[in-house]
Amino acid sequence: MSYIFITRPKFDETTSYLYAWSSLIIDEFKKSNFKVIDLKKSKVNRKNVEKVLKKMKEKISFIIFNGHGTPTEICGHNNEPLINTKNKDLLKSKLCIRYLAILEKSWEKK
């Protein structure tokens, strides 16, 4: 059985949109017989993300992170860092899509 792991924080206008739109992604994966690990709202914190990645790492085929972040950090509920340089090895050899609500560095350069 193949799994996807998706994080869906919902604490501001932008993450609320991402939360809603991601339900379409979840539906498509379920139609393709994937099991979905859907971490939602305030449960999108570093402790829970690390727990899922450590326990299910070999079974997860695809990871989707929704939320804010920087080029070196993925954030969850209330912008709590989920993945950064300290725990990036949890993602080694995994396909991840990072939906960043605000790319601060990109906007600063314009």
Secondary structure, DSSP 8 states (H G I E B T S, - for coil): --EEEEEE--SSHHHHHHHHHHHHHHHHHHHTT-EEEEEEGGG-SHHHHHHHHHHHTTTEEEEEEEEEEETTEEE-GGG-EEESTTTGGGGTT--EEEEEEEEHHHHHH-
